[in-house]
Amino acid sequence: MKFLKTVVLAGLLLASGQIINALAQTVPGDAAAGKSMYPLCTSCHGVNGSGNQAMGAPKISGQLEFYTLKQLQHFQNGARGTVAGDIKGMQMAAMSKGPRLKSPGALANLAAYVSSLPDKTITPTVQGDAAEGKAAYPVCAACHGTLGEGIEAMAAPRLTGQSDWYLVAQLKKFKKGQRGYHNADHGGRQMRAMTAALPTDGSMNDVVAYINSLN
């Protein structure tokens, strides 16, 4: 009987946790409202969100909406873009604190509009050994998916079809502690630990070269 009560209590706690989590989810954004804010982003990310390597701005079209929103929130709340040396991150943090993005729902609206942009193919730039990268990728697949499609339940973004140079740059930032340093950035903290599996710049290039092959 005691065991049964424990099982029932655990079930109730799990259910209540799921309810609380569901209630805590961000209200879906309004892409139409977000469109009016997107000109703030075009000077770096482009009209279609295809990115601009010269500006250090990645492709944002084709990314999962939940992840775009979460990163904007991290920039705005100080969980990203505050560490010395992360110049581009600091620029994004400053942008996210602009007056037009402070109203309730503004970031969600912007993320919704970004997710509506056409997902156009971009040219790969990273050179690496895709075969070596394939051997290392199972560590990544646990969160990002076997095809690099991203898994929201794991707080993991889409990797395929994104700016490969940016993926390499972010791996290096995780390794340096320029990302994943804040307690609120749970996904980032996981990534910071996972970069131990990619000890060299070459190994990072290899795994990104493999990700490119999944497109």
N, C-alpha and C positions, 0 to 999 in steps of 0.2 A: 504493500500500500504506500509506504514511504517513497519507494522508487517511482510508483505511478504518479504521486503528487509532484515529485521532482521533475518528471518528464513533462507533466502538464504545465507546471510553472515555467519551465524552460521554453515550452512552446508559446506560452502567453507573452513572455518577455521578448522572444524573437518576433512574434507578430506585432507587438507594440513598437518594437524598434523599427520594423519595416514600415509601419504606419507613420511614425515620426519622420523617418527618412523620406517617405513619399511626400509628406506635408512640407518638408524642408526644401524640396526641389524647386528650382527657380521657375517662375511662371514663364511659359514660352514667350519668346520675344516677337515683336512685330517687325517683320522685314521691311514693310513700307515705311514705318517710322525710322528704322535704322538707315534706310537709303539716304535720308536727309543729312545724316551724320557722317556718312562714308567719305565725303570729300576731304575730311580730316586725314584720311588714310592714303589717299591716292598719290600724294607726292612721293611716297616711298614704296607702297605696295602695288601701285598701278590701278588704273580704272577697273580692270577685270580681276584684280587680286593676284596677278601672276608673279608678283615680286620683282625685285631689282637688286641683283647681286652687288652692283656698284654702290648701292645705298645701304647694303647690309640688311635689306628687307626681304624676308622669305615670301614664297608663295603662300597665300592664305586661302585661296579658293580651293575647294575640294577637301578641306579639313573638316573634321567632325565638329558640329556646332557646340557641343558641350565643352570641348577642349578649348576652342577659341574663346568662349565665354570665361572659362576658368582662368585662362592665362591673363585675360584683360583684368579680371578681378584680382589676381595675384599682383599684377603691376600696380593697380590702384591701391591695394591694401598694404603694399610694402613687402610682400612675400617673394617678389622678384624684381630685379633691376635696382638693387640698392648696394651691391657689393662693388668695392673698388676694382676698376679695370673693366667692368661690364658697361662700356660706353653705350652700346646700342640698347642694352636693357634699360639704362638710365633714361635714354631718350623716350623709350616706350612708356616708362613709368610716368614721365612728365606729361606725355600725350594723354595717358589714361586719366589724368587728374584734371583735364581741361573742363571748363565750366559746362559745356554741353553734355558731358558724360557723367555728371554728378547726380543728375535726377534719377529717381527710382526707375529701374527698368531700362535705362539708357544703354548699358552695356549689353543686356540681353537682346535689345532691339538691333544693336549694331552687329552682334554675332549672328543673329538670324539673317540679316541682310547679306553678310559675308558668305554664309552657307548657301545662299541662293545664287551666287555668282557662278558662271559657267566654269566647269573644271577642265581647263585646257592643258594639253600635254606640254611639258617643258623639256628642254634639251638637257640631258645629264652632263655633268661637268667633272665629277669625281672619278679618278682612275684608281682601280684596285683589283685585287684578285677575287673575283666573285665566288670561285670554288672554295677558297679559304673562308670567305665571308659566310658561305652557306653552312660550313661546319660550326661556325660560332653563333649562327642565327637562332637555333633552338632556345637559347637563353632569352632572346628577345620575343620569340613567338608566344611564350607563356602569357605575356601581357598584350602584345601588339597584334597577335594573330599570325597564323601560318603564312598569310598573304600580305601581312603588313597593313591590314585593313583597319586596325584600331579596335579597342574594346572598351566601351564606356564603363562597364562594371569594374574594370581594372584601372580606370582613369588614364588609359593609354591612348594616345592620338594615332591617327592614320600616319603611316610612314611612306607608303607607296604614292608616287605621283607628286611628292612634295620636293622642295628645293634640296638637292643632295648636299650641296655645300653647306647649307644651313644645318642639316642633320649632323654633319661632322663637327661643325662649330659648336653645336649644343652639347654633343658628347664631351668635347673638351671643356666646356663650361661646367658640366656636371663634375668632371674629374677634378677641376680646379676649385670647386666649391662655390662657383659663381651662380649656380642654380642648385635647387634642392637643399638650401641652407635653412629655410624657415619651417617652423613646426607646422604651419598651416598648409604647406605644400607637400602633402603626403605622397602624391605621385612622383614629385621631384626628388624627394628623399629616397624613394625606392630606386629611381634611376641613378642617383648619385652612388648608391651601393653597387648597382649592376655594372657600372663602368669598370669595375675591377676585372671583369671578364675581357675587357679590351685594353690591354696595358700599353699599347703603342699607337702612334698616329697611323701606322700602316694597318694595324688590325681594325681601326675605326674605318679607314678607307675601304678595306676589304668588305666589311659587313654592309656598308652603305652601297658599295658596288653590287652586292648581292640583292639588296633591297631594290635597286634600280632594275634588276633583271626580273623582278616580280610584276612590273608594270604591264 
